[in-house]
Amino acid sequence: MKITSIRKAAATVVQIAGSVDSLTSEEAQSFFDAQIGSDHTRLVADLSQVEYLSSAGLRVLLSAMKSTRQRGGDLYLAGLQENVRQVLDLAGFTSIFKIFSTVEEALDAFLP
């Protein structure tokens, strides 16, 4: 897994590539915690290059979303591959998260 961030005017984009599973979830959680701890509470998770998302990955996303919302922000998901969308759907997360086709659409949704 590779994880990076880019600060944009509307929000911080967290780009994730590879698998988010039990082997990588701790690194992903630490990365999100650092972003949120640095007052980046409006986040867009770019999942367009995530090939696999396990239950451990779902916990990371849910935890990050709760943390951002507690601080007045939010976590939007963007660019989901079909298999990742199916995992989110089966877990019931598609009704919890705001999901966008592209990062640009998610960033626009943060604008007033």
Secondary structure, 3 states (H helix, E strand, C coil): CEEEEEECCCCEEEEEEEEECCCCHHHHHHHHHHHHHCCCCEEEEEEEEEEEECHHHHHHHHHHHHHHHHCCCEEEEECCCHHHHHHHHHCCHHHCCEEECCHHHHHHHHCC
